[in-house]
C-alpha cells in the first residue's frame, strides 16, 4: 500500500517546532572561548660565529590557465598568466625566510614544506606576499575555501611545497659570508587608508644581507599595503605589486623578499599611477624599490651575535561574525565555529640585535600598535587566522569587518608575541 501523506496537523507542528528551534538558536548567546595564557613551545639558540652567512634563491610556482585564483572570492579561474608567481627564499644564519606569491600560507602548506625539508634544516618562516591574483587551493580548511581559497587541491599543495622547499635548499647551498644591515623609515606616501579602517602603520623595514664583495645577497622588505592593483575581473595570475617591487630590487643583485607588514587597513595610493592595471603595477613596483634604496641609505649594521628563536602557542577566541552579519550572526557563528582554527602560534626570532615577529594573521595598523615593539613585524607568516583588528575599532564598527575572531584576537596574539619575546635568551 502507498504510504499515507502526513496529516496537515503533524506538518504544522513540525514546522512550528523547526521555527522555535531556529529562534532558540538565534536567541542563545554565541559560544565564547576565553584563551588562557600563551605557553612557550620551543626555544632554540644559535651562535653564528665571527661572521654571518647568507644565501638566497628563487623558483617559479607551477601555474597556468585554469588555475584557481585566491583573494577576490572563491570561484575564479585564471584565463592567463600576467607574471609568474614565485617562491623566494633567504637563509640568514639559522633562519630560512620564504616569500610565496600567494594570498596566504596555510598551516597545511607550511607543514608540508617543513616535511619536505626534513629535520636537518634551518628554522622556517613562510609568509605570503598576499597578492589577490595568486593561485589558491592550498588550504584544506573548508572555512578558508569559502572565504576565497577555493576548492582544496592536494596535488597543487604538494607541488608548491616542493618548489618552496627546493628554493630553501638552493639558498642554503648558496650561503656565503655576509654582513647584515637594518633600516626602518616611515613612508606614508606609499599607502593610504583602505575603506574605513582607520590609521595604517607606514613603517618600511628592510633587512639586507650583503656579500663581502659588496653585492646584495638577500633583501627582506616588510611593508603594509594590499596587493590589489590588478582587479579581480582581469582573472590573470599575478604577483601584483610585491612581485614588481621584487623584480625591480633584484636588478641591483640578489633576491628580494617583499612581505606584508600591517596592511589590513592599507592599500596603494592610485591617484598618481597609470590607469592601466599592468602599467600601474610596474610603476608602483619601481617607486617602492626606490623607497627601499632610500631607506637603505640610513641603514645601520647588525653585528654578528647570538641568535635565538622562541615560539608561543595560544588558543583563539571563538568565531564572531557580528561585524559582517549584524544581528543574524549567532546561527552562522555556531554552524561555522567548528571549522575555524582553535589555536595558533606566534614566533619571535633574534638575528643578532635584529628582532623579528612572525604573526599568523593580517594586522591592521591599530592592531600592530598593540604588539610589542620589534624592528620587523611580518603578517601572514606561518598561517592566516583572519584579519586582526584592535578591540576599540572592532567594537565601534569602524575597523576591518572580516576580523573573524572578534575583539579578543588582537590582545590574544599580542600576549603570545610578548611571551615569545620574553622567552628569547638574553
N, C-alpha and C positions, 0 to 999 in steps of 0.2 A: 504494500500500500504506500502511496505517496505520503511523505512526512507532512503533517499539518503545519500551516503557517503560524508563526507566533501570534498570540492574541494581541489586539491593539493595546490592551491594558498593560500587558507584560512589556511590550516595546516602549510604551510611555514611561514605565517605571525604570527600565534600563537607561533610557535617555536622561531622565531626571538624576539617576544615580551617577551617570558619567559627568553631567554638568556639575553636580555637587562635589564630586571628586576633584574635578579641574579647579573649581573655585577654592576648595580646601588647599590644594597645592599652591595656588596663587596667593592665598591669604597667609600661608605659613611663612615665617621669616626665612630668607635664603640661608643655606648652610654656611657656617663660619669655621675657619681654621685659624687658630692663633699660633703662628710659628713660635717654637721655643728658641732659646739662644742658639746661634750657629755653633758648630763644632769643627775643630781643625781635623782634617782627614789625612793630611800629609805635609811634611816639611822636608825639604832637601837643601843641602848647602854644597857649594862648589867653589873651588879655588882656580881661577883662570891662569895662575902663574904670572910671569913677568909681563906678558902682553896678551891682548885679546886676539881671538881668531874669529874670522867671519867668512862665510861663503853664501852664495845665492844662486838661484836657478829659477827658470820659468818654463812652463809647458802649457800647450793649449788644452782646454777641456773639450772632449769629443761631443760636438753638437752638429745639427744640420736642420734643413727644412722639416717641419713637422714636430720639432722639439717642443714640448710643453714649456710655456713661459710662466714664470712666477713673479708676482709683485703687484699686478693690477687686478687680479681676480683669478679664480680657479679654472677658467675654461678658455684659455687662449693657447693656440698652437702657432708656432713661428711659420711665416711664409718665406723666410730667408734669413741670412746672416749679414748684419751690417759690419760688425767686427767680432773677432773671435774672443770669447771669454777665456781667461787664463787662470792657472794656478801658479802663484808666485811664492817662493819660499826663501827665507833668510835664516841661516843658522848663525847665531851670535853667541859665542861661548857655549853654555849648556842649553840654550833655548832655541827651539825651532818655531819661527813665526810663519804662518801661512795666510795669504790673502787670496780668497777664492771669489771670483766674479759671479756671485750668487746672491739672492735676496736674503738668505740665511744659511748658516751651517748648522744643520740639525744635530742633536746629540748622537743620532744613529750614524751620521756621516763622520763626525769627529771620532767616534768609537771605531768605525771601520778603518779609518786612516791609521789610527794607533795600532790596530791589529795587524795591518799590513807592514807597518814599520817594525813590529816586534819589540821585545823588551830592551834591547841594546840600542836605544835611540835617544836623541835629545828630548827634553820636555817639550811637548807640542801645544801650541796655541793657534787654533784655526779660527779665523774671523772672516766674515762676509763683507765684501765691499758694498753690499746692499743694492746693487743695480736692480731696477724693477723690470729689466728686459733680459734677465739671465734665465738659464734653464732651471726648471723645477723638477718635482717628482722624487726628491731625495729624503723626504720625511715620512716615515710610516705612521705618524700620529694623525688620526682622522680629523681632529680639530684644525691642525696646521694645513692639511689638504683643503679643507673647506675654506679657510681664510686666504688661500692664494697659492699654496704649494702645488696643488693639483694632485692627480692620482699618483700614488707611490709606484716607482719603477725600480725594482731591486737591481736589475742589470745596470741601470744608469748610476745608482748609488755605488755599485761596485766599480764601475769604470772611473767615476770621479775620484773615488777613494784611492784607486791605484795610481791615477795621474798625480794626485796631490802627494801621495807617498813617494813616488818617483822623483818629484821635484825636491822634496826634502832630502832624499838620498843624494841627488846630484849636488845640492847646496852643501851638504856635509862633506862630500868628496872634494869640493872646490875650496874648502875652508883654508885660509892662509892668515898670516899675522896681519893685524889691522889695528887702527886706532878708532875710538868712538868719540862722537861729539853730539851734543844735545842742544836743541833750540826750542824756545816757546815764545810765541808772539800772539797778540790779539789781531785778528783780521776780520772785523765786522763787515767790511766791504765785500767779502766773498760769500756772504749768506744773507738771507732775510727771513723774517718770521713766516712760518708756514701756517696757513689758515688762521686760527685764533689762539694759537697755543702759547703765547707768552714771550719770554725773553731768551733767545737762543744763547748758547755758550759759543763764543767766537774764537776759542783757543786753537791755534795751529801749532802742533807739536811735531818735531822732527828728530828722529834718532838715526844717525848715519854712521855706517862703518866705512872707513877709508883705508885702502891698502897702503903699505909702507911707501910705495912709489907715488902716492897722491891721488890715484883714481878711485872713484866711488866703487864699493862692493855692493852695498845694500843701503837703500834709503827708505826708512819706515816713517810714514806720514800719517798723522791722526787729525781728522777734522770732521765736523758735523755739518752735512748738507745733503738732503735727499737726492739720490741719483735718479731723477725722473725727467731729465731733459728730452729723452726720447719718449714721445707719447705712446700710451698703450695701444692706440689704434694702428700704429705702424706695424705691429706684430713682427718685429725683427729682433733677432738675438743681438744683444749689445752689452758691453760692459759699462755703457753710459760714460759720464764724465770721469769717474775714477780710472777707467781704462785709458781715456785720452790723456789724463794727467800723468799716469804711469809711463805711457809711451813717450811723452814729452820729457819727463825727467830722465828716462833711460837713454835719451840722446846724449846726455852728459857722460854716460857709462854706468855699468852696474845694473841692478834690478831694483825697481821701485815698488813698494807695497803701500797702497793708498787705502787706509782703513777709516771706518766711521768713528767719530767721537760722539758727542751728544747732539745727534742730528734729528732726533724725534720731532722737534718743533722748528726745524730749519730747512730751507730749500735754497736753491741757487737763484740769485737775482737775474732776471731775464731782460730788464729794460734796455741794457746796452749790448745785448748779444744779438747775433743774426737771428732772423725768424726761422730759417730752415733748420730742422732739428739736427741734422748731421753737422752743419756748419756751427751751430750753437754749441754742440758737444765739444768740437775741436777747439773753438775759441776759448771756452771756459777752461778746458784742459791746459791750454798754453798759459792762460793767465794764472791758473793755480800753480803750475810748475814754476812760473816766475816768482810767485809769492814764496814758494818753498826755498828757492835760491836766495831770496832776500832774507828769509828767516835764518838760513844757514850762515849768513854773514855775521850774525850775532851769536853763533853757537859757542858753547863752552866745552872743553874736553871732559870726557868721562874716563878718569884714570883706571887702570886695571885694579880690581879689588874683589873681595869675596862676594859671591853671588848666591842668592837663595831664592827658593820658590816655596810658597805656602798656599794651601787650598783649604777653604772653609765651606762646609756643606750646610744648607739651610732648607727647612720646609717652606713651602709657599702658601700664601693666603688662598682662600677659596676663590673660585671664579666669580666675577661680579660684572655683569653686563649692563648695569644700570645706566651708564652714560650713553650706551648705544640704543637700548630698548626702552628706557624710561620705566614707567610703572609695570611694564609687561616682562621685566627681566627675570622674575623669580622662577617661572617654569623652565625657561631655557637654562638658567643657572643650574637647576637641578638635573636637567637632562644631559647637558654638555659637561658639567663639572667632572664626572668620572674620566672624561677624555683629556682633561687638562693635566699638565705635569704637576706632581705633588711636591717635588723638591728640585733643587739645582745647586750649583757650586759657583763660588767666586774665587778667583786665583790672583794672588799678588806675587810679583817677582821683582827682584832687585838685580839689575846688571850693574855691578859696582854701585855707584851712587844714583843710577837712573832707576826710578821706581815705575812699574807698570801695573795697572789694574785691568784684569780681563773680566768683563761683565757680560753675562748671557742675556742681554735684553737691549731694547732700543731706547736709550736715555733721552729725555728732554733736557733742556738747559737747567730748568728748576730742579729736576731730579739729580742732575750731575752735581749741583751745589750741595746736596745732602751727603754726598760721598766724601770720604776723607781725601785730602789733597794728595795728588800724585802727578808727576810730570806728564805721563801718558795714561789716559783712561780710554780703553778700547771697548766700544759697544759691540754687540752681536758676536761675541767671542765664545767659542765652545758651546754654542746654543743660542736660542732666542725664545725666551718665555713669553714676551709680548712687549709692547711699549711700556715704558716705565715713567710714570708721571708723579710729581710731588703731591702730597696729600692736599695742600691748600688749593691747588689748581684743580685737582680731581673733584673735590667737594663742591667747588664753585661752578663746575661745569665749563671752565674756561681753558682747560688743558686738552691733552690728547685723549679722544674718546675711546680709542682702542687699547687703553691700559686695562687689560682684561682681568687683572687680579686686584683691582681697586686701589684704594688709598694706602693700603698696607704694603704694597710691593716695594716701593722705593725705600722706606725705612728698613724693610727686611733685607734687601740687597746691601744697603749701606752698613747695616750691622755685620753682615757677612764679610764685607770689604774691610771693616775695621778689625775684625777677628783675624783675617788672613794677614793683614799688615802687621798686627801685633805679634803674630807667630814667627815673623821673619827674624832669624838670628841677627843680632846687632854686632 
